Amino acid sequence: MRVFVFFILVAVISFAGGIIADRVEPTKGLISQHAAPLIEQIIGPPKPAPAQDLPLRLADGESRLSAAELAAYGIESCFPKRALPPEEDRPWLNWSHQTAGVFDRGALPPAPDLADYPGLIKIEGIRTESGTEREHCAAVRVSEHWFLTAAHCILDLNYEAGQPTIDVIAITPFEDLTDEATEVVPLTGAICHSAYGTSRRQYPNDIALFYLRDVSAFEPVEIARLETPEHELIPFDFRRAHIAGWGKNGATRYLQGGPVTIVEAGEAVLIGERIGPRGPNVGDSGAPLYVTREDGPLVVGTLSQVTQDRNENGLRSVYVRTKTMQDWSTRARTICEQNGRYVCRPNIPATPEDANGSESVAASP
């Protein structure tokens, strides 16, 4: 026993002495000179520091990034899949083309205050050449030119094969979208998470970003604050979640919304249940989920799915958690916006504007 204790004391004293010697000159220099080579022979050379995950940069004269380069970063260029006609040949860009319809606010409650939903806008996917068949969604502004939404709002391969997405438009937010000041802006381009399953029945990685070159119409729209890993919320914070959109609740015309209780706050997914008659509904996909903080609303999720039951439509909802997608979002925006230009374009025919180094929203977003 005494021998064992003796060896323990020797080991402790030797370890402490080594630490002190390594921090004191000139013994530190002697250790580095004579001991370091021996240690390297025993355990091998030190591993080099990992290379920084630097964003891709275009070479001079180039205007595109390959699909393989983007896929390495989990990015897929998902809009458009074909060249678009000139803007004058797209009737859906003229908002007066839309009629108010027969639906009226009637017994609907007053619209929520847009100030409680910073960054919220509506988007619509155009399904027919006439522009009458549309997919209704929402999005949130996350930087000057970038907006966050659900991937299936941009790319949904399991939708009716005969009606693929022709175009996607962003709409300035009003309580009633028939307001005379409502403006429509076509998307310059969009990127989806490459791991999304391209099905509205699947919610993992159901996330997308789209870029608007001209954001003058959205100048009043505030850039939203998002939950990040550095400012992660705890389950107690989700008791005051709320959401709004221009979906079925408001017949795709009136802003409607309400509170949501988060019943499961996972790392990647949030599951909520509606409180009261107004809340997430069909047509609100891509809408941001907010929680109330002392310093204002904070976006914590992006709506991916709602239940579709005849009696309990929208009772339960599923959201992709924004903090989990922060790295992907930051990297995607850094890669796809270079020198003030959107560069993550799909493989569609280039236009003369591309050759001159500028963008053509009408012919080649």
C-alpha positions in Angstrom: 0.0 0.0 0.0 2.8 2.4 0.9 4.5 1.6 -2.4 1.3 2.4 -4.3 0.9 5.8 -2.5 4.5 6.5 -3.2 4.1 6.0 -6.9 0.9 8.2 -6.9 2.8 11.0 -5.2 5.7 10.8 -7.6 3.3 10.9 -10.6 1.5 13.9 -9.3 4.7 15.8 -8.5 6.1 14.9 -11.9 3.0 16.1 -13.7 2.9 19.4 -11.7 6.6 19.9 -12.3 6.1 19.4 -16.0 3.4 22.0 -16.2 5.5 24.5 -14.3 8.5 23.8 -16.4 6.6 24.2 -19.6 5.5 27.7 -18.5 8.9 29.0 -17.3 11.9 30.0 -19.3 14.5 28.6 -20.0 13.0 25.1 -19.2 10.2 25.8 -21.7 12.7 26.2 -24.5 14.5 23.0 -23.5 11.3 21.0 -23.5 10.3 22.2 -26.9 13.8 21.5 -28.3 14.4 18.0 -26.9 11.0 16.5 -25.7 8.8 17.6 -28.6 10.6 15.4 -31.3 10.3 12.4 -29.0 6.6 13.0 -28.3 6.0 13.4 -32.0 7.6 10.0 -32.7 5.4 8.4 -30.2 2.0 9.9 -31.0 2.6 11.3 -34.4 2.7 14.9 -35.7 0.0 17.3 -34.6 -3.1 17.4 -36.8 -3.5 20.5 -38.9 -6.2 22.9 -38.0 -9.4 22.3 -40.1 -9.7 24.5 -43.1 -12.3 27.2 -42.8 -15.6 26.6 -44.5 -15.3 29.5 -46.9 -18.1 30.4 -49.2 -17.8 29.8 -52.9 -16.7 32.6 -55.1 -17.3 33.0 -58.8 -14.4 33.4 -61.1 -14.1 36.6 -63.1 -16.6 36.6 -66.0 -18.7 33.8 -64.6 -22.3 34.3 -63.5 -23.4 30.9 -62.2 -22.5 28.2 -59.7 -22.8 24.5 -60.7 -25.5 22.3 -59.1 -22.7 20.1 -57.7 -21.0 23.0 -56.0 -24.3 24.1 -54.4 -25.2 20.5 -53.3 -21.9 20.3 -51.3 -23.4 23.0 -49.1 -26.9 21.5 -48.9 -28.3 24.1 -51.4 -30.5 23.4 -54.5 -31.5 26.1 -57.0 -35.2 25.4 -57.1 -36.7 28.3 -59.0 -37.4 28.7 -61.8 -37.1 25.4 -63.7 -37.6 27.1 -67.1 -37.1 30.4 -68.7 -40.0 32.9 -68.0 -41.8 35.0 -70.5 -41.3 38.8 -70.4 -43.1 40.6 -67.6 -45.7 42.1 -70.0 -46.7 38.5 -70.9 -47.3 37.5 -67.3 -50.8 38.7 -66.4 -50.4 37.7 -62.8 -47.9 40.5 -62.2 -50.7 43.0 -62.7 -52.5 43.0 -59.3 -55.6 44.6 -60.9 -55.9 41.3 -62.7 -57.1 39.8 -59.4 -60.8 40.3 -58.4 -62.0 40.6 -54.9 -64.4 37.7 -55.4 -67.6 37.1 -53.6 -66.1 36.6 -50.2 -66.4 39.5 -47.7 -65.0 39.9 -44.3 -68.5 39.5 -42.9 -68.3 37.9 -39.4 -64.6 37.6 -39.5 -62.9 39.2 -36.5 -60.7 42.3 -37.1 -57.4 41.6 -38.7 -54.3 41.1 -36.5 -51.9 44.1 -36.2 -49.2 43.7 -38.8 -46.8 45.4 -36.3 -47.0 42.2 -34.2 -45.7 40.2 -37.2 -42.5 41.9 -38.4 -41.3 40.8 -41.8 -44.5 38.9 -42.7 -45.5 38.9 -46.4 -47.6 36.7 -48.7 -46.3 34.7 -51.7 -48.2 32.9 -54.4 -47.1 30.1 -56.8 -48.6 30.5 -60.2 -49.9 27.1 -61.6 -51.5 28.1 -65.0 -50.6 30.4 -67.8 -53.6 32.5 -67.1 -52.5 33.0 -63.5 -55.9 31.9 -62.1 -54.7 28.7 -60.4 -52.4 29.6 -57.5 -50.7 28.1 -54.5 -51.0 30.4 -51.4 -48.1 30.7 -48.9 -46.3 33.2 -46.7 -42.8 34.2 -46.0 -40.7 36.4 -43.7 -38.0 39.0 -44.5 -34.7 38.0 -43.0 -32.3 40.5 -44.6 -32.5 43.3 -47.2 -33.0 41.1 -50.2 -33.7 37.6 -48.7 -37.0 36.0 -47.4 -37.5 32.7 -45.6 -40.4 30.3 -46.5 -41.2 26.6 -46.8 -39.5 24.7 -49.6 -42.8 23.2 -50.8 -44.0 26.7 -51.5 -41.3 27.0 -54.2 -40.8 23.4 -55.2 -43.4 20.6 -54.8 -42.9 17.8 -57.2 -45.8 15.8 -55.8 -48.3 18.4 -56.7 -50.5 17.7 -59.8 -48.0 16.9 -62.5 -50.0 18.9 -65.1 -49.8 22.1 -63.1 -46.1 22.7 -62.1 -45.1 26.0 -60.6 -44.7 28.5 -63.5 -43.8 31.6 -61.4 -43.8 32.7 -57.8 -44.7 36.3 -56.8 -44.1 38.2 -53.5 -47.0 40.5 -52.4 -46.7 43.6 -50.2 -48.6 43.0 -46.9 -51.9 44.6 -46.1 -54.8 43.6 -43.9 -56.8 43.3 -47.1 -54.8 42.4 -50.2 -57.3 44.2 -52.4 -55.9 47.4 -51.1 -55.0 49.8 -53.9 -51.5 50.1 -52.7 -50.8 46.3 -53.0 -47.8 45.6 -55.2 -46.5 42.4 -56.8 -42.8 41.6 -57.3 -41.6 38.5 -59.1 -38.9 36.4 -57.4 -35.4 36.9 -58.7 -34.4 33.4 -57.6 -34.8 30.8 -54.8 -32.9 28.1 -53.2 -34.2 25.1 -51.2 -32.6 22.8 -48.8 -31.2 19.9 -50.9 -32.3 17.3 -48.3 -36.0 18.3 -48.6 -38.1 15.4 -49.7 -40.1 17.4 -52.3 -43.4 16.3 -50.7 -45.9 18.3 -48.8 -46.4 15.2 -46.7 -42.9 15.5 -45.4 -41.6 18.3 -43.1 -37.9 17.6 -42.5 -35.8 20.3 -44.2 -38.9 22.0 -45.6 -37.1 25.3 -45.8 -36.2 27.7 -48.6 -34.9 31.2 -49.2 -35.8 33.5 -52.1 -34.2 36.6 -53.3 -35.8 39.9 -54.6 -33.5 42.1 -56.5 -35.8 45.1 -56.4 -37.1 45.5 -52.8 -38.3 49.1 -53.1 -42.0 47.9 -52.7 -41.0 46.2 -49.4 -39.2 49.1 -47.8 -41.8 49.3 -45.0 -41.4 45.6 -44.2 -39.2 45.2 -41.2 -36.4 42.6 -41.2 -37.5 40.0 -38.6 -35.4 38.8 -35.7 -34.8 35.0 -35.6 -34.0 32.6 -32.8 -30.4 31.6 -33.0 -28.3 29.0 -31.1 -26.7 31.8 -29.2 -30.1 33.0 -28.0 -31.9 29.7 -27.7 -35.3 29.8 -26.0 -36.5 27.4 -23.3 -39.9 25.5 -23.5 -41.5 28.1 -21.1 -40.9 30.8 -23.7 -43.2 29.1 -26.2 -46.4 29.7 -24.2 -46.9 33.0 -26.1 -46.4 31.8 -29.7 -48.6 33.3 -32.4 -48.9 33.2 -36.2 -50.8 34.9 -39.0 -51.2 34.7 -42.7 -53.6 35.1 -45.7 -54.6 31.5 -45.9 -58.0 29.8 -45.7 -58.8 31.6 -42.5 -59.2 34.8 -44.5 -60.1 33.3 -47.8 -56.6 34.2 -49.1 -57.5 37.8 -49.0 -57.7 39.0 -45.4 -55.0 38.7 -42.8 -56.0 36.3 -40.0 -54.1 34.6 -37.2 -54.0 33.8 -33.6 -52.2 32.2 -30.7 -50.5 28.8 -30.8 -49.3 26.6 -27.9 -46.1 24.6 -28.6 -46.7 21.1 -27.3 -43.3 19.8 -28.4 -40.2 21.9 -28.8 -37.6 19.7 -30.5 -34.2 20.7 -31.8 -35.3 20.6 -35.4 -39.1 20.7 -35.3 -41.8 22.5 -33.3 -45.3 21.1 -33.0 -48.1 23.4 -32.1 -51.8 23.4 -31.3 -54.2 26.2 -32.1 -55.8 28.2 -29.4 -59.2 29.6 -30.4 -60.8 29.7 -33.9 -58.1 31.6 -35.7 -54.6 30.2 -36.3 -52.5 28.4 -38.8 -54.5 27.1 -41.7 -54.2 25.8 -45.3 -52.5 28.6 -47.3 -50.3 29.8 -44.5 -47.4 27.5 -45.3 -44.1 29.3 -44.9 -45.5 31.7 -42.4 -43.2 32.6 -39.5 -44.1 31.5 -35.9 -43.4 34.2 -33.4 -42.9 34.3 -29.7 -43.3 37.5 -27.6 -40.2 38.7 -26.0 -39.5 41.8 -23.9 -37.6 43.3 -26.8 -40.2 42.4 -29.4 -41.4 39.4 -31.5 -38.9 36.7 -32.3 -39.3 34.2 -35.2 -38.8 30.6 -34.0 -40.2 28.5 -36.8 -41.5 28.3 -40.4 -44.8 26.6 -40.9 -44.5 23.3 -42.9 -47.8 21.5 -42.2 -51.3 21.8 -40.7 -53.8 19.1 -40.1 -56.6 19.0 -42.7 -59.7 17.7 -41.0 -63.1 18.9 -41.9 -64.0 19.8 -38.3 -60.6 20.7 -36.9 -58.7 22.3 -39.8 -55.4 23.7 -38.6 -55.8 22.3 -35.0 -52.2 21.0 -35.1 -49.3 22.5 -36.9 -45.6 21.6 -37.6 -42.8 24.1 -37.9 -39.1 23.8 -39.0 -37.2 25.5 -36.2 -35.2 28.5 -37.4 -32.2 28.1 -35.0 -31.4 24.7 -36.4 -31.3 26.1 -39.9 -29.2 29.2 -39.1 -25.9 27.9 -40.4 -27.5 26.7 -43.6 -29.4 30.0 -44.1 -26.3 32.1 -43.4 -24.1 30.1 -45.7 -26.7 30.0 -48.5 -27.2 33.7 -48.5 -23.4 34.3 -48.4 -22.8 32.0 -51.4 -25.8 33.0 -53.5 -25.5 36.8 -53.2 -22.1 38.0 -54.4 -21.2 41.5 -55.3 -24.8 42.6 -54.9 -26.0 39.9 -57.4 -28.0 36.7 -57.1 -25.8 34.0 -58.6 -27.4 30.6 -57.7 -29.2 30.3 -61.0 -30.6 27.0 -62.4 -29.5 25.6 -65.8 -31.8 27.6 -68.0 -30.8 29.5 -71.2 -28.8 32.6 -70.4 -30.0 36.0 -71.6 -28.1 39.0 -73.1 -28.4 40.7 -69.7 -26.4 37.8 -68.1 -23.6 38.2 -70.7 -23.3 41.9 -69.7 -23.0 41.0 -66.0 -26.5 42.3 -65.0 -29.6 40.5 -64.0 -32.8 40.0 -66.0 -35.7 39.3 -63.7 -38.2 38.9 -66.5 -36.3 36.4 -68.6 -33.8 34.7 -66.3 -34.3 35.1 -62.6 
